[in-house]
Amino acid sequence: MEFFDYFSNLFGDRWPALLESLKGEGKATELRFGESFEPYYLDEASVFAARALGVCPGDSVLDMCAAPGGKTLVLASMLKGEGFLQSNDRSPDRRLRLSHVIENSLPEEWRKIVSVSGYDGVKFGLHRKESYSKILLDAPCSSDRHVLNSLSHLEVWSVKRVKRLAVEQGGLLASAIDALKPGGTLVYGTCALSPMENDDVVKRILKKRPSMRSVQIAELPSGADRTEFGVHILPDRCEGRGPIYCAKLEKAP
Ligand SMILES: C[S@@+](CC[C@H](N)C(=O)[O-])C[C@H]1O[C@@H](n2cnc3c(N)ncnc32)[C@H](O)[C@@H]1O
């Protein structure tokens, strides 16, 4: 199958162990913000990616592709009710789940500064130019761990599809950059294995948007790999966490 050939070539000797770990249990942590709120279980690598944005109370934050909402919970808990958080997702069904998660897992004083919207992410750069101090773009991606565990998804996986997704990710990233205030920070993330959806997307945008520079993320989880522009957390070396890729970018003041 194309999926196995492609990743076996990409990861070489590492692939058999990585493949086994991708089939195994993930490593989720419980997000719970008080006795009376619903717990939410999120992969620890996803928590790391959301925290990497370095949100502080008072920030104006956009979570551009936010549903079902795990990373939005992390961002809201960092804002602590000061500033604002726009949790956006284009899919109506997934947005319902997002609203439910915000409503049921966040205390009222943190929730009151969170708004849910349903725009196409590529529109933000035009309609919300230089509006946010921090942006998380957790982009739609191949979701390779999910693909591996679903025969129907494995059958439609192709390098061509990965390339198509990379083009879409590049469009969303350009839009996120244009919506970022001068001096602002952005985290681009995926749960994809291929560099085509990760470093390559970042590399291309850095050429097109000279106001942006890549920033090293400090204090990586043990076992995580540094890549040219970001961090790749893969389950074979990170006790089941991931896959998560994230890269941090800053806009010149
Ligand atoms: C990887 S998931 C986001 C996961 C989420 N950040 C979390 O932590 O729960 C990607 C999301 O992007 C949304 N999406 C896809 N294309 C989009 C677009 N053009 N604009 C906005 N959202 C989009 C999908 O509906 C999906 O919910």
The ligand as an SDF file (V2000), in Angstrom:
LIG
                    3D

 27 29  0  0  0  0  0  0  0  0999 V2000
   -6.8310   19.2820   13.2930 C   0  0  0  0  0  0  0  0  0  0  0  0
   -8.4880   19.7730   13.4000 S   0  0  0  0  0  0  0  0  0  0  0  0
   -8.4500   20.9360   14.7230 C   0  0  0  0  0  0  0  0  0  0  0  0
   -8.3580   20.3280   16.1040 C   0  0  0  0  0  0  0  0  0  0  0  0
   -8.5340   21.3540   17.2170 C   0  0  0  0  0  0  0  0  0  0  0  0
   -7.5440   22.4080   17.1220 N   0  0  0  0  0  0  0  0  0  0  0  0
   -8.4690   20.7640   18.6020 C   0  0  0  0  0  0  0  0  0  0  0  0
   -7.4790   20.9120   19.3090 O   0  0  0  0  0  0  0  0  0  0  0  0
   -9.4830   20.1510   19.0060 O   0  0  0  0  0  0  0  0  0  0  0  0
   -8.6720   20.8030   12.0140 C   0  0  0  0  0  0  0  0  0  0  0  0
   -9.9880   21.5520   11.9470 C   0  0  0  0  0  0  0  0  0  0  0  0
   -9.9170   22.4690   10.8530 O   0  0  0  0  0  0  0  0  0  0  0  0
  -11.2230   22.6960   10.3730 C   0  0  0  0  0  0  0  0  0  0  0  0
  -11.0640   23.3210    9.0400 N   0  0  0  0  0  0  0  0  0  0  0  0
  -10.7210   22.7190    7.8760 C   0  0  0  0  0  0  0  0  0  0  0  0
  -10.6030   23.6310    6.8900 N   0  0  0  0  0  0  0  0  0  0  0  0
  -10.8880   24.8500    7.4470 C   0  0  0  0  0  0  0  0  0  0  0  0
  -10.9290   26.1710    6.9460 C   0  0  0  0  0  0  0  0  0  0  0  0
  -10.6430   26.4310    5.6710 N   0  0  0  0  0  0  0  0  0  0  0  0
  -11.2480   27.1720    7.7960 N   0  0  0  0  0  0  0  0  0  0  0  0
  -11.5370   26.9110    9.0960 C   0  0  0  0  0  0  0  0  0  0  0  0
  -11.5290   25.6740    9.6280 N   0  0  0  0  0  0  0  0  0  0  0  0
  -11.1820   24.6550    8.8210 C   0  0  0  0  0  0  0  0  0  0  0  0
  -11.8480   21.3090   10.3980 C   0  0  0  0  0  0  0  0  0  0  0  0
  -13.2550   21.4030   10.4470 O   0  0  0  0  0  0  0  0  0  0  0  0
  -11.2310   20.7100   11.6750 C   0  0  0  0  0  0  0  0  0  0  0  0
  -12.1190   20.8380   12.7580 O   0  0  0  0  0  0  0  0  0  0  0  0
  1  2  1  0
  2  3  1  0
  2 10  1  0
  3  4  1  0
  4  5  1  0
  5  6  1  0
  5  7  1  0
  7  8  2  0
  7  9  1  0
 10 11  1  0
 11 12  1  0
 11 26  1  0
 12 13  1  0
 13 14  1  0
 13 24  1  0
 14 15  1  0
 14 23  1  0
 15 16  2  0
 16 17  1  0
 17 18  1  0
 17 23  2  0
 18 19  1  0
 18 20  2  0
 20 21  1  0
 21 22  2  0
 22 23  1  0
 24 25  1  0
 24 26  1  0
 26 27  1  0
M  CHG  2   2   1   9  -1
M  END
$$$$
